[in-house]
């Protein structure tokens, strides 16, 4: 799931957001009835990147969520509720503890 979300980040933002984007799936709840629930955090290194990713009035994060959700639904062949959060973690690429704790289940680009 993280790779599908990251793919949409890279497609939408191209040169505006560097390739050092980390997507972490915080929660994934499969439901028998209704949509599955996915909560994901998009980790960036700078506040300026966060503003770009969210966009004016949240327009860009909404577009990102729509595109990522469609791709995830196609992959899973079922409907999902995708809840995205954008966070800043300075120098996350150089934080060995962070990488060790998160690399196993998530995707890192740019390294």
N, C-alpha and C positions, 0 to 999 in steps of 0.2 A: 504494500500500500504506500509506503514511504517513497518508493521509487516512482510510482505513478504520479504522486503529488509533486515530487521534485522535477520530474519531466515537464509538467505543466508550468512550473515556476520558470524553468529555463526557456521554454518556448515563449511565454508571455513577456518576460522581462529582458531577454536577450542581453544587451550590453549594460542595462541599467543596474542589475543586481549581479554581483560577481558569482562565479561558479562555486564559491565556497558556501553553499547552502546545505544546511543539515535539517532533515525532516525526521521527527520522532513521533511514532504512534504512541500516544499516551494511554489510549483506551480503545478497545475494539470489543463491542458487545454484539454477539449474534442473537437475534430474536426470532422465535418461532412465528410470531405474528407481528406484522409491521416491518419497518425498515431496520436494518442493522445500524448500529451507532459506531462511528469512528471519530475520535478526538485526536487531532494531530497538532504538533507544534512545529512551526517553521523557525529555525534558529538562524539568526544573522549576526554579524559582528559589529554593526554600526546603527545608531539611531536613524541616520539619514537613509540607510537601506530599508529600514522598517517603514518610514514614511512613503517611500517609493512603492514598496510592496503593497501597502494598504491602499494607497491612492486617495484622491480627493473624495471625501465623504464615504470612503470604504468601497469605492467603485471597482478598484483593481482586485482587491481580495475577494470580492463577490464574484467577479469574473473567473478568477483562479479557482474558487470553490466549485463553481458550476462546471467548469471544464474537468477538473480533477474528479468530481463526483461522477460525471458521466463515464469517464474512463474506468473508474473503479467499478461502477455498476455493470459495465460491459464485461469486465474481467471476472467479476463474481457471479454474473448473470442473476442479480437480484438488486433491489433498491437499497440505498444506504442514506443515512443522514450524516453528512460530513461537517464536522465542527472544527474550524481552523483557528489557530492562535499564532500570532507573530511575536517572537521574543528576541531580545538582543542579549547576547552573551559574548562579551569582548574576548578576543583571542581564543575562542573555543577550539580552533584548529591546533593550538599549541598547548592545550590543557590535557595532559596525559590521563589524568583521572577521569575527566569527562569523556574522553574518547574511549577509554577502556570500559567504562560503564555503559556507554551508549552505542558503540560501534557494532556490537553483536546483532542488535535487532533493527538497526536503522541504516540509512544510506548517507554517505558523505561524498560530496563532489569536490573536485579541485585539489585533491591530494594524490 
